[in-house]
Amino acid sequence: MSRAVIRDLALLIGLGLLLLATGFGWRDPWPADEPRFTLIARDMVQSGEWLFPMVGGDLYQDKPPLFIWLIACAYALTGSLRLSFLLPSLLAGLGTLILVYDLARRLWNREAGLWAALALLFTIQFTLQAHLAQIDAVLCFLTTLSLYGLLRHLLLRNGWRWYVLGGFAAGLGVITKGVGFLPLLVLLPYAYARWRKWPLPELHATPARWSAAAIAFAGAISLWLVPMLLAVAFSDSPVLTAYRDEILFQQTVTRYATAWHHRQPFYYFFTVIVTMWLPLIVLVPWLVPRWMERLRESDARILLLLGWVALVLIFFSASPGKRGVYILPALPALAIASGEWLRGLWQRADVQRAGMVFALFIVFLSAAAFAYLTWIAPERAAELRDRYGVLHIEPLAAIAIAGAIAALACGARRGALASAWVLGLTWLIVTFTVFPQINASRSGERFVTGLEKLADPARELGLLAYKEQFLLYLDRPSVNFGHSRWREGPLESYDAARWLNSGAHRQLLVSETNLEPCFGGAAERIEVGNASRERWFLVSAPAAAACAARGNDQSVRQYRP
């Protein structure tokens, strides 16, 4: 690598660490997903059971295990949950930046690579996901790695090993989250370019050689799938058979075709793009004419990158179940397709004005929120304090003041730089001042501390419709009735009622929404507090006899931390 490339990488890694690693190790796992993955990873290390993830004594069949393996490995190395649960997302974010830089550099030039990576780093959704211990940051890295390998072969003719790497990375993506195969869709616009005889490198090979990516793809999936299937086959366990069927069919094809939650209209991702892909998406009106010109010139680089982005959006839009984070893997490809023109757009006065408008929007929004909570509706500030642990709202004022100073220092001619400064300062202020305030409340630590003080240590403790953060912090054995049974209606309440009435020294943690009809007449009801937007109570027998009669003793799960 040249010295210029080394300087670029040092700049990207330094900025990446500043924005993505800020607050690393300062907080605990937060709902909705982080406590679940952290709990499973911790128990995986302590139990030695790595093939079949367990949550609260029950099999966890919602997702393949690769992401949880990464957290578990980090925990085994560090011995610290706070350090381990965010480490895979942080490394994935930095890795994605490097891949974007290098691919754009090879497709165009070093400057295009640097601008593409910087545009990605300052895009809201990318930075946000790198701060969270969810699957999607790691999935984004693996899909970008797969696309990197495929495009280095298809567009640059750098060798079949890159083609094989693309297939293998896509397979790793599948055992991270089922949609990891999406990078292989780039072969569709490539086939179109071949059919229309666009200028492309000649890749003389037999059909067997073209199948190398598919073989590598299957090989990566087999790293998990084959041992799992063999273990199920030799165990002859109906529980493991149900796990296999759930994770291979119910959580993939069925979930995509007939999603049972997060249902959104077809256009939902448009709203995500115009909000979470800021500020990069602001440049699209200037980029579209340049992309169209290159497409008219049969530039396969733009066709493959933008064609793949479009296919990803269509794929997720066709499913009724949608979450904004689903389309994150398409963002790096959009940044790569934009990098060639970003330096030129930086010179335009109208682009600089747009950047200043975005920067001032954040400043004014923060100032307005601070004024509203301080003088107009202080009761809302009290609600934030009671429900979420936000003790101080001064960080809003700090964002407004620091952002205003940055905007004034940059001036109207450097509005795009002002927007980058304001975004960076916002991330720093939030992670250093807001996250520590809300950590005890968001993580569930405060709630569990109160629960352990109120629960009688001489009585068994049961948890109905529990949250994973409860188990993460509980220091005593407990009983639950299975993981994520909300799709079964009242059946879990019936099982809990049967358990409660079957022993003389038992107590049950129940949310307010689950009190009726089974636990409204409990002999004792003690309010524990608020957690996960619910009020929770400790209740004692008797539960309603009609509910207990419908319960099933087989659903009881014993969990010992």
RODO-2510 file (C-alpha; in nm, 4 decimals, decimal comma):
residues 561
     n   res          X          Y          Z
     1     m     0,0000     0,0000     0,0000
     2     s     0,1142     0,3530    -0,0702
     3     r     0,1692     0,6027     0,2086
     4     a    -0,1444     0,7870     0,0983
     5     v    -0,3538     0,4735     0,1403
     6     i    -0,2018     0,4110     0,4840
     7     r    -0,2850     0,7697     0,5837
     8     d    -0,6429     0,7220     0,4616
     9     l    -0,6852     0,4024     0,6605
    10     a    -0,5373     0,5631     0,9717
    11     l    -0,7820     0,8529     0,9341
    12     l    -1,0796     0,6201     0,8878
    13     i    -0,9868     0,3942     1,1781
    14     g    -0,9201     0,6931     1,4036
    15     l    -1,2495     0,8632     1,3180
    16     g    -1,4251     0,5284     1,3335
    17     l    -1,2980     0,4617     1,6839
    18     l    -1,3910     0,8139     1,7913
    19     l    -1,7518     0,7851     1,6700
    20     l    -1,8202     0,4122     1,7013
    21     a    -1,6243     0,3210     2,0155
    22     t    -1,7302     0,6207     2,2226
    23     g    -1,8834     0,4907     2,5452
    24     f    -1,7626     0,1359     2,4751
    25     g    -1,7715    -0,0611     2,8012
    26     w    -1,9690     0,2116     2,9809
    27     r    -2,3147     0,0579     2,9655
    28     d    -2,4968    -0,2707     3,0036
    29     p    -2,7154    -0,4515     2,7462
    30     w    -3,0415    -0,2726     2,6662
    31     p    -3,3688    -0,4115     2,5300
    32     a    -3,4991    -0,5209     2,2945
    33     d    -3,2336    -0,7631     2,1654
    34     e    -2,9117    -0,6970     2,3534
    35     p    -3,0006    -0,8671     2,6867
    36     r    -3,1226    -1,1775     2,5043
    37     f    -2,8057    -1,2245     2,2996
    38     t    -2,5822    -1,1441     2,5963
    39     l    -2,7673    -1,3838     2,8249
    40     i    -2,7451    -1,6659     2,5710
    41     a    -2,3749    -1,5997     2,5101
    42     r    -2,2939    -1,5933     2,8818
    43     d    -2,4795    -1,9197     2,9428
    44     m    -2,3152    -2,0701     2,6349
    45     v    -1,9700    -2,0084     2,7778
    46     q    -2,0609    -2,1252     3,1276
    47     s    -2,2502    -2,4371     3,0204
    48     g    -2,0284    -2,5425     2,7304
    49     e    -2,3343    -2,5921     2,5050
    50     w    -2,2457    -2,4042     2,1848
    51     l    -2,4470    -2,5890     1,9215
    52     f    -2,7965    -2,5319     2,0609
    53     p    -2,8372    -2,1828     2,2113
    54     m    -3,0494    -2,1712     2,5267
    55     v    -3,2387    -1,8787     2,6745
    56     g    -3,3772    -1,9146     3,0259
    57     g    -3,3584    -2,2945     3,0075
    58     d    -3,5433    -2,3043     2,6738
    59     l    -3,4047    -2,3565     2,3226
    60     y    -3,3582    -2,0328     2,1277
    61     q    -3,4616    -2,0972     1,7692
    62     d    -3,5240    -1,7441     1,6389
    63     k    -3,1810    -1,6882     1,4803
    64     p    -2,8775    -1,8927     1,3733
    65     p    -2,5953    -1,8840     1,6262
    66     l    -2,2967    -1,7120     1,4575
    67     f    -2,3557    -1,3675     1,6104
    68     i    -2,4075    -1,5210     1,9549
    69     w    -2,0877    -1,7230     1,9077
    70     l    -1,8992    -1,3982     1,8474
    71     i    -2,0287    -1,2440     2,1706
    72     a    -1,9540    -1,5683     2,3559
    73     c    -1,5965    -1,5716     2,2236
    74     a    -1,5507    -1,2107     2,3282
    75     y    -1,6875    -1,2941     2,6748
    76     a    -1,4608    -1,5973     2,7060
    77     l    -1,1607    -1,3775     2,6196
    78     t    -1,2447    -1,0734     2,8312
    79     g    -1,4545    -1,2171     3,1136
    80     s    -1,6587    -0,8952     3,1033
    81     l    -2,0128    -0,8681     2,9713
    82     r    -1,9797    -0,4917     2,9267
    83     l    -1,6733    -0,5291     2,7070
    84     s    -1,7872    -0,8357     2,5146
    85     f    -2,1455    -0,7703     2,4086
    86     l    -2,0662    -0,4641     2,1917
    87     l    -1,7303    -0,5831     2,0564
    88     p    -1,8614    -0,7717     1,7479
    89     s    -2,0649    -0,4698     1,6324
    90     l    -1,7724    -0,2329     1,6835
    91     l    -1,5291    -0,4508     1,4878
    92     a    -1,7918    -0,5091     1,2176
    93     g    -1,8422    -0,1342     1,1791
    94     l    -1,4701    -0,0690     1,1419
    95     g    -1,4348    -0,3624     0,9015
    96     t    -1,7201    -0,2348     0,6850
    97     l    -1,5551     0,1081     0,6595
    98     i    -1,2292    -0,0495     0,5408
    99     l    -1,4075    -0,2672     0,2838
   100     v    -1,6016     0,0302     0,1451
   101     y    -1,2847     0,2352     0,1184
   102     d    -1,0848    -0,0364    -0,0540
   103     l    -1,3551    -0,1402    -0,3003
   104     a    -1,4344     0,2175    -0,4051
   105     r    -1,0601     0,2845    -0,4341
   106     r    -1,0155    -0,0109    -0,6668
   107     l    -1,3287     0,0628    -0,8723
   108     w    -1,2423     0,4346    -0,9137
   109     n    -0,9557     0,5909    -0,7172
   110     r    -0,8238     0,6546    -0,3674
   111     e    -1,0190     0,9772    -0,3291
   112     a    -1,3472     0,8052    -0,4162
   113     g    -1,2738     0,5398    -0,1555
   114     l    -1,2061     0,7930     0,1183
   115     w    -1,5191     0,9958     0,0458
   116     a    -1,7370     0,6848     0,0247
   117     a    -1,6148     0,5577     0,3611
   118     l    -1,6565     0,8990     0,5264
   119     a    -2,0098     0,9303     0,3874
   120     l    -2,0941     0,5906     0,5351
   121     l    -1,9380     0,6710     0,8732
   122     f    -2,1480     0,9849     0,9171
   123     t    -2,4753     0,8242     0,8042
   124     i    -2,7078     0,7938     1,1036
   125     q    -2,8195     0,4326     1,0657
   126     f    -2,4692     0,2955     1,0205
   127     t    -2,3267     0,4735     1,3256
   128     l    -2,6293     0,3852     1,5361
   129     q    -2,6113     0,0130     1,4618
   130     a    -2,2402     0,0017     1,5381
   131     h    -2,3343     0,1235     1,8878
   132     l    -2,5841    -0,1598     1,9387
   133     a    -2,5380    -0,5304     2,0078
   134     q    -2,7830    -0,6398     1,7428
   135     i    -2,7175    -0,8822     1,4608
   136     d    -2,7411    -0,6249     1,1863
   137     a    -2,3980    -0,4586     1,2133
   138     v    -2,2250    -0,7967     1,1786
   139     l    -2,4630    -0,8951     0,8978
   140     c    -2,3805    -0,5659     0,7225
   141     f    -2,0093    -0,6456     0,7426
   142     l    -2,0562    -0,9974     0,6032
   143     t    -2,2798    -0,8844     0,3160
   144     t    -2,0295    -0,6084     0,2342
   145     l    -1,7441    -0,8607     0,2460
   146     s    -1,9389    -1,0889     0,0130
   147     l    -2,0126    -0,8033    -0,2272
   148     y    -1,6473    -0,6979    -0,2058
   149     g    -1,5258    -1,0418    -0,3124
   150     l    -1,7825    -1,0826    -0,5898
   151     l    -1,7208    -0,7382    -0,7418
   152     r    -1,3425    -0,7703    -0,7262
   153     h    -1,3837    -1,0750    -0,9468
   154     l    -1,6699    -0,9666    -1,1723
   155     l    -1,5567    -0,6083    -1,2351
   156     l    -1,1812    -0,6105    -1,1711
   157     r    -1,0865    -0,9664    -1,2640
   158     n    -0,8698    -1,0029    -0,9542
   159     g    -0,9043    -1,3796    -0,9443
   160     w    -1,1469    -1,6576    -0,8686
   161     r    -1,0402    -1,6655    -0,5055
   162     w    -1,2329    -1,3417    -0,4560
   163     y    -1,5378    -1,4984    -0,6155
   164     v    -1,5090    -1,7909    -0,3733
   165     l    -1,4668    -1,5490    -0,0805
   166     g    -1,7875    -1,3745    -0,1888
   167     g    -1,9820    -1,6993    -0,1723
   168     f    -1,8259    -1,8041     0,1580
   169     a    -1,9014    -1,4671     0,3240
   170     a    -2,2611    -1,4898     0,2044
   171     g    -2,2857    -1,8323     0,3680
   172     l    -2,1543    -1,6906     0,6941
   173     g    -2,4205    -1,4221     0,6582
   174     v    -2,6891    -1,6902     0,6381
   175     i    -2,5811    -1,8494     0,9669
   176     t    -2,5856    -1,5006     1,1165
   177     k    -2,9296    -1,4115     0,9830
   178     g    -3,1197    -1,5963     0,7154
   179     v    -3,1029    -1,3116     0,4610
   180     g    -2,7241    -1,3340     0,4354
   181     f    -2,7582    -1,4737     0,0823
   182     l    -2,8581    -1,1330    -0,0563
   183     p    -2,5133    -1,0386    -0,1994
   184     l    -2,5492    -1,3245    -0,4488
   185     l    -2,8328    -1,1270    -0,6107
   186     v    -2,5659    -0,9031    -0,7643
   187     l    -2,5281    -1,1781    -1,0264
   188     l    -2,8641    -1,0700    -1,1733
   189     p    -2,7555    -0,7201    -1,2871
   190     y    -2,4234    -0,8767    -1,3893
   191     a    -2,6079    -1,1225    -1,6129
   192     y    -2,8061    -0,8324    -1,7614
   193     a    -2,4842    -0,6428    -1,8396
   194     r    -2,3420    -0,9549    -2,0048
   195     w    -2,6591    -1,0002    -2,2087
   196     r    -2,6494    -0,6367    -2,3260
   197     k    -2,2766    -0,6735    -2,4056
   198     w    -2,1608    -0,4000    -2,1701
   199     p    -1,7821    -0,3645    -2,1385
   200     l    -1,6803    -0,6176    -1,8747
   201     p    -1,3646    -0,8199    -1,8071
   202     e    -1,3596    -1,1523    -1,9857
   203     l    -1,3949    -1,4363    -1,7377
   204     h    -1,3377    -1,7550    -1,9313
   205     a    -1,4395    -2,0493    -1,7175
   206     t    -1,6401    -2,3682    -1,7205
   207     p    -1,9803    -2,3957    -1,5485
   208     a    -1,8083    -2,5962    -1,2763
   209     r    -1,5827    -2,3022    -1,1974
   210     w    -1,8794    -2,0642    -1,1933
   211     s    -2,0331    -2,2902    -0,9299
   212     a    -1,7399    -2,2298    -0,6925
   213     a    -1,9199    -1,9489    -0,5106
   214     a    -2,2243    -2,1702    -0,4570
   215     i    -2,0029    -2,4467    -0,3179
   216     a    -1,8289    -2,2030    -0,0834
   217     f    -2,1692    -2,0634     0,0154
   218     a    -2,2957    -2,4104     0,1065
   219     g    -1,9692    -2,4915     0,2841
   220     a    -1,9991    -2,1898     0,5126
   221     i    -2,3567    -2,2762     0,6035
   222     s    -2,2528    -2,6356     0,6682
   223     l    -2,0184    -2,5240     0,9456
   224     w    -2,3295    -2,4900     1,1607
   225     l    -2,6021    -2,6736     0,9721
   226     v    -2,4381    -3,0154     0,9383
   227     p    -2,3415    -3,0571     1,3079
   228     m    -2,6861    -2,9331     1,4100
   229     l    -2,8692    -3,1747     1,1793
   230     l    -2,6508    -3,4659     1,2867
   231     a    -2,7065    -3,3876     1,6544
   232     v    -3,0825    -3,3763     1,5985
   233     a    -3,0813    -3,6997     1,3993
   234     f    -2,8789    -3,8936     1,6575
   235     s    -3,0621    -3,7529     1,9591
   236     d    -3,4093    -3,8651     1,8495
   237     s    -3,5420    -3,5826     2,0703
   238     p    -3,8770    -3,4250     1,9797
   239     v    -3,7588    -3,1004     2,1398
   240     l    -3,4537    -3,0798     1,9141
   241     t    -3,6624    -3,1834     1,6135
   242     a    -3,8997    -2,8966     1,6867
   243     y    -3,5959    -2,6656     1,7155
   244     r    -3,4704    -2,7770     1,3726
   245     d    -3,8062    -2,7274     1,2050
   246     e    -3,8634    -2,3891     1,3690
   247     i    -3,5278    -2,2383     1,2769
   248     l    -3,5136    -2,3807     0,9241
   249     f    -3,8731    -2,3171     0,8150
   250     q    -4,0861    -2,1155     1,0561
   251     q    -3,8249    -1,8454     1,1188
   252     t    -3,7256    -1,8151     0,7518
   253     v    -3,9801    -1,8838     0,4778
   254     t    -4,2896    -1,8534     0,6971
   255     r    -4,1639    -1,5426     0,8734
   256     y    -4,0862    -1,3750     0,5419
   257     a    -4,4094    -1,4670     0,3649
   258     t    -4,6560    -1,4272     0,6534
   259     a    -4,4814    -1,2202     0,9181
   260     w    -4,6577    -1,2170     1,2543
   261     h    -4,5156    -0,8866     1,3826
   262     h    -4,3545    -0,5611     1,2617
   263     r    -4,6098    -0,5505     0,9827
   264     q    -4,5703    -0,2363     0,7718
   265     p    -4,6964    -0,1101     0,4327
   266     f    -4,4963    -0,1640     0,1134
   267     y    -4,3574     0,1922     0,1123
   268     y    -4,2285     0,1726     0,4716
   269     f    -3,8600     0,1642     0,3799
   270     f    -3,8930     0,4933     0,1946
   271     t    -3,9615     0,6607     0,5291
   272     v    -3,6589     0,4843     0,6791
   273     i    -3,4307     0,5990     0,3965
   274     v    -3,5277     0,9665     0,4153
   275     t    -3,4665     0,9744     0,7920
   276     m    -3,2045     0,7132     0,8861
   277     w    -2,9851     0,7495     0,5754
   278     l    -2,9240     1,1170     0,6444
   279     p    -2,7170     1,3061     0,5500
   280     l    -2,6025     1,0883     0,2557
   281     i    -2,9538     1,0643     0,1154
   282     v    -2,9688     1,4455     0,0848
   283     l    -2,7158     1,4199    -0,1991
   284     v    -2,9265     1,1846    -0,4110
   285     p    -3,0844     1,4651    -0,6229
   286     w    -2,7340     1,5631    -0,7352
   287     l    -2,6162     1,2041    -0,7729
   288     v    -2,9038     1,0692    -0,9835
   289     p    -2,8109     1,2637    -1,3019
   290     r    -2,4518     1,1461    -1,2724
   291     w    -2,5614     0,7858    -1,2198
   292     m    -2,7949     0,8045    -1,5197
   293     e    -2,5179     0,9420    -1,7378
   294     r    -2,2878     0,6567    -1,6410
   295     l    -2,5627     0,4010    -1,7041
   296     r    -2,6154     0,5450    -2,0502
   297     e    -2,2423     0,4940    -2,1004
   298     s    -2,2840     0,1272    -1,9956
   299     d    -2,0841     0,1622    -1,6748
   300     a    -2,1275    -0,1775    -1,5096
   301     r    -1,9940    -0,0511    -1,1773
   302     i    -2,2980     0,1690    -1,1257
   303     l    -2,5356    -0,0925    -1,2627
   304     l    -2,4187    -0,3654    -1,0266
   305     l    -2,4045    -0,1461    -0,7163
   306     l    -2,7330     0,0388    -0,7619
   307     g    -2,9043    -0,2651    -0,9114
   308     w    -2,8141    -0,4630    -0,6012
   309     v    -2,9388    -0,1846    -0,3717
   310     a    -3,2697    -0,1847    -0,5612
   311     l    -3,3010    -0,5645    -0,5354
   312     v    -3,2425    -0,5534    -0,1584
   313     l    -3,5119    -0,2866    -0,1168
   314     i    -3,7569    -0,4828    -0,3318
   315     f    -3,6850    -0,8056    -0,1449
   316     f    -3,7581    -0,6597     0,1974
   317     s    -4,0496    -0,4460     0,0773
   318     a    -4,2256    -0,7551    -0,0582
   319     s    -4,2498    -0,9063     0,2913
   320     p    -4,5272    -0,7771     0,5198
   321     g    -4,2871    -0,7811     0,8180
   322     k    -4,0473    -0,4849     0,8121
   323     r    -3,8015    -0,3210     1,0481
   324     g    -3,5944    -0,0198     0,9544
   325     v    -3,2677    -0,1986     1,0243
   326     y    -3,3368    -0,4663     0,7610
   327     i    -3,2077    -0,2463     0,4762
   328     l    -2,8802    -0,1535     0,6476
   329     p    -2,6755    -0,3965     0,4276
   330     a    -2,7656    -0,1880     0,1206
   331     l    -2,6178     0,1309     0,2666
   332     p    -2,2461     0,0537     0,2059
   333     a    -2,3166    -0,0215    -0,1619
   334     l    -2,4933     0,3142    -0,1972
   335     a    -2,1935     0,4870    -0,0397
   336     i    -1,9547     0,3114    -0,2808
   337     a    -2,1686     0,4142    -0,5785
   338     s    -2,1574     0,7759    -0,4558
   339     g    -1,7898     0,8123    -0,3696
   340     e    -1,6685     0,9098    -0,7187
   341     w    -1,8718     1,2316    -0,7153
   342     l    -1,8683     1,3388    -0,3514
   343     r    -1,5534     1,5527    -0,3780
   344     g    -1,7035     1,7363    -0,6741
   345     l    -2,0343     1,7891    -0,4948
   346     w    -1,8404     1,9297    -0,1994
   347     q    -1,7438     2,2235    -0,4224
   348     r    -2,1050     2,3164    -0,5010
   349     a    -2,2614     2,6061    -0,3130
   350     d    -2,6087     2,4486    -0,3157
   351     v    -2,4732     2,1283    -0,1591
   352     q    -2,3018     2,3314     0,1108
   353     r    -2,6275     2,5138     0,1795
   354     a    -2,8086     2,1807     0,2108
   355     g    -2,5449     2,0650     0,4594
   356     m    -2,5879     2,3810     0,6647
   357     v    -2,9660     2,3390     0,6657
   358     f    -2,9236     1,9853     0,8011
   359     a    -2,6773     2,1013     1,0681
   360     l    -2,9036     2,3862     1,1802
   361     f    -3,2024     2,1513     1,1846
   362     i    -3,0292     1,9380     1,4499
   363     v    -2,9315     2,2514     1,6448
   364     f    -3,2813     2,3989     1,6418
   365     l    -3,4456     2,0639     1,7175
   366     s    -3,2229     2,0150     2,0236
   367     a    -3,2816     2,3714     2,1427
   368     a    -3,6584     2,3403     2,0928
   369     a    -3,6703     2,0094     2,2813
   370     f    -3,4751     2,1607     2,5720
   371     a    -3,7041     2,4650     2,5874
   372     y    -4,0152     2,2498     2,5669
   373     l    -3,9101     2,0169     2,8489
   374     t    -3,7803     2,3007     3,0671
   375     w    -4,0480     2,5696     3,0410
   376     i    -4,3502     2,4474     2,8456
   377     a    -4,4026     2,0887     2,9644
   378     p    -4,1820     2,0134     3,2658
   379     e    -4,4147     1,7248     3,3487
   380     r    -4,2801     1,5464     3,0409
   381     a    -3,9272     1,5867     3,1770
   382     a    -4,0477     1,4324     3,5040
   383     e    -4,1966     1,1443     3,3043
   384     l    -3,8644     1,0883     3,1284
   385     r    -3,6945     1,0832     3,4676
   386     d    -3,9381     0,8372     3,6226
   387     r    -3,9742     0,6004     3,3265
   388     y    -3,6329     0,6092     3,1614
   389     g    -3,3954     0,7474     3,4241
   390     v    -3,3188     1,0698     3,2336
   391     l    -3,2138     1,2814     3,5314
   392     h    -3,0830     1,5772     3,3327
   393     i    -3,1958     1,7262     3,0025
   394     e    -2,9021     1,9676     2,9794
   395     p    -2,7351     1,7483     2,7118
   396     l    -2,9977     1,8841     2,4705
   397     a    -2,8748     2,2341     2,5406
   398     a    -2,5148     2,1155     2,5056
   399     i    -2,5895     1,9714     2,1611
   400     a    -2,7579     2,2956     2,0545
   401     i    -2,4731     2,5158     2,1800
   402     a    -2,1893     2,2981     2,0510
   403     g    -2,3672     2,2546     1,7170
   404     a    -2,4257     2,6278     1,6813
   405     i    -2,0577     2,6994     1,7523
   406     a    -1,9539     2,4399     1,4922
   407     a    -2,1922     2,5872     1,2334
   408     l    -2,0642     2,9391     1,2942
   409     a    -1,7016     2,8247     1,2798
   410     c    -1,7538     2,6409     0,9490
   411     g    -1,9581     2,9162     0,7858
   412     a    -2,2085     2,8967     0,5037
   413     r    -1,9455     2,7916     0,2491
   414     r    -1,8642     2,4764     0,4453
   415     g    -2,2111     2,3637     0,5463
   416     a    -2,1385     1,9974     0,4696
   417     l    -1,8455     2,0088     0,7109
   418     a    -2,0758     2,1709     0,9678
   419     s    -2,3216     1,8830     0,9347
   420     a    -2,0408     1,6329     0,9997
   421     w    -1,9268     1,8289     1,3048
   422     v    -2,2800     1,8526     1,4452
   423     l    -2,3430     1,4807     1,3950
   424     g    -2,0113     1,3866     1,5547
   425     l    -2,0663     1,6175     1,8516
   426     t    -2,4179     1,4802     1,8975
   427     w    -2,2883     1,1233     1,9190
   428     l    -2,0172     1,2235     2,1667
   429     i    -2,2495     1,4222     2,3929
   430     v    -2,5181     1,1531     2,3923
   431     t    -2,2813     0,8666     2,4702
   432     f    -2,0938     1,0544     2,7442
   433     t    -2,3899     1,2222     2,9165
   434     v    -2,7190     1,0501     2,8296
   435     f    -2,6196     0,6834     2,8232
   436     p    -2,4767     0,6807     3,1794
   437     q    -2,7988     0,8411     3,3090
   438     i    -3,0362     0,5889     3,1599
   439     n    -2,8217     0,2759     3,1891
   440     a    -2,9572     0,1438     3,5205
   441     s    -3,3167     0,1968     3,4089
   442     r    -3,2796     0,0766     3,0491
   443     s    -3,0731    -0,2283     3,1377
   444     g    -3,3161    -0,3526     3,4023
   445     e    -3,0511    -0,3560     3,6750
   446     r    -3,2468    -0,1125     3,8937
   447     f    -3,5683    -0,3074     3,8500
   448     v    -3,4090    -0,6437     3,9341
   449     t    -3,2435    -0,4949     4,2431
   450     g    -3,5870    -0,3871     4,3628
   451     l    -3,7345    -0,7257     4,2777
   452     e    -3,4740    -0,9125     4,4812
   453     k    -3,5438    -0,6893     4,7810
   454     l    -3,9191    -0,7536     4,7634
   455     a    -3,9168    -1,1243     4,6741
   456     d    -3,9063    -1,3637     4,9679
   457     p    -3,5778    -1,5592     4,9419
   458     a    -3,7429    -1,8588     5,1091
   459     r    -4,0048    -1,8908     4,8335
   460     e    -3,9680    -2,0033     4,4731
   461     l    -3,9786    -1,7186     4,2213
   462     g    -4,1608    -1,7582     3,8913
   463     l    -4,1531    -1,5169     3,5972
   464     l    -4,4492    -1,4848     3,3600
   465     a    -4,3685    -1,3418     3,0140
   466     y    -4,0267    -1,2475     3,1461
   467     k    -3,7767    -1,0124     2,9862
   468     e    -3,4269    -1,1462     2,9244
   469     q    -3,2663    -0,8629     3,1229
   470     f    -3,4379    -0,9983     3,4346
   471     l    -3,2474    -1,3255     3,4041
   472     l    -2,9281    -1,1422     3,3177
   473     y    -2,9227    -0,9687     3,6572
   474     l    -3,1056    -1,2109     3,8888
   475     d    -2,8711    -1,3758     4,1388
   476     r    -3,1182    -1,6454     4,2444
   477     p    -3,2760    -1,9456     4,0731
   478     s    -3,6110    -1,8845     3,9064
   479     v    -3,8820    -2,0550     3,7066
   480     n    -4,0264    -1,9461     3,3731
   481     f    -4,2659    -2,1002     3,1241
   482     g    -4,0806    -2,0796     2,7965
   483     h    -3,9320    -1,8172     2,5727
   484     s    -4,1365    -1,5724     2,3655
   485     r    -4,4748    -1,7422     2,3970
   486     w    -4,6782    -1,4298     2,3198
   487     r    -4,7980    -1,5886     1,9939
   488     e    -4,9840    -1,8541     2,1976
   489     g    -5,2322    -1,6152     2,3572
   490     p    -5,3218    -1,6943     2,7209
   491     l    -5,1571    -2,0389     2,7340
   492     e    -4,8509    -1,9141     2,9211
   493     s    -5,0732    -1,7515     3,1854
   494     y    -5,2556    -2,0829     3,2323
   495     d    -4,9252    -2,2657     3,2818
   496     a    -4,8065    -2,0045     3,5317
   497     a    -5,1361    -2,0259     3,7245
   498     r    -5,1031    -2,4028     3,7475
   499     w    -4,7460    -2,3740     3,8771
   500     l    -4,8425    -2,1071     4,1321
   501     n    -5,1292    -2,3130     4,2746
   502     s    -4,9276    -2,6357     4,2861
   503     g    -4,6907    -2,5310     4,5653
   504     a    -4,7276    -2,3711     4,9051
   505     h    -4,4245    -2,1419     4,8923
   506     r    -4,4304    -1,9772     4,5537
   507     q    -4,4496    -1,6223     4,4178
   508     l    -4,4935    -1,5040     4,0614
   509     l    -4,3790    -1,1874     3,8814
   510     v    -4,6613    -1,0716     3,6534
   511     s    -4,6988    -0,7621     3,4349
   512     e    -5,0105    -0,5492     3,4717
   513     t    -5,1428    -0,6552     3,1299
   514     n    -5,1282    -1,0217     3,2359
   515     l    -5,3005    -0,9879     3,5751
   516     e    -5,6453    -1,0622     3,4369
   517     p    -5,8151    -1,3015     3,4233
   518     c    -5,5861    -1,5442     3,6062
   519     f    -5,4213    -1,3400     3,8817
   520     g    -5,6649    -1,0619     3,9624
   521     g    -5,7814    -1,2415     4,2765
   522     a    -5,4360    -1,3290     4,4122
   523     a    -5,4059    -1,3370     4,7913
   524     e    -5,1153    -1,0932     4,7817
   525     r    -5,0083    -0,8365     4,5240
   526     i    -4,6919    -0,6290     4,5686
   527     e    -4,5985    -0,3664     4,3106
   528     v    -4,2342    -0,4035     4,2066
   529     g    -4,2021    -0,1124     3,9633
   530     n    -4,1825    -0,0277     3,5943
   531     a    -3,9730    -0,2074     3,3359
   532     s    -4,0049    -0,2489     2,9593
   533     r    -4,3052    -0,0122     2,9510
   534     e    -4,4986    -0,2296     3,1965
   535     r    -4,5888    -0,2211     3,5654
   536     w    -4,4912    -0,5442     3,7388
   537     f    -4,6323    -0,7143     4,0482
   538     l    -4,5399    -1,0042     4,2728
   539     v    -4,8489    -1,2197     4,3330
   540     s    -4,9152    -1,5187     4,5562
   541     a    -5,1591    -1,8094     4,5293
   542     p    -5,4345    -1,8668     4,4604
   543     a    -5,4576    -1,7996     4,0893
   544     a    -5,7942    -1,8520     3,9225
   545     a    -5,8838    -2,2216     3,9367
   546     a    -6,0180    -2,2181     3,5801
   547     c    -5,6806    -2,0947     3,4530
   548     a    -5,4818    -2,3457     3,6583
   549     a    -5,6979    -2,6310     3,5266
   550     r    -5,5929    -2,5453     3,1706
   551     g    -5,2222    -2,5266     3,2533
   552     n    -4,9490    -2,7665     3,1467
   553     d    -4,6754    -2,8751     3,3873
   554     q    -4,4450    -2,9624     3,0971
   555     s    -4,3843    -2,5954     3,0140
   556     v    -4,2024    -2,5173     3,3401
   557     r    -3,8373    -2,4214     3,2871
   558     q    -3,5895    -2,4087     3,5746
   559     y    -3,3165    -2,1460     3,5329
   560     r    -3,0145    -2,1099     3,7576
   561     p    -2,7756    -1,8209     3,6834
***
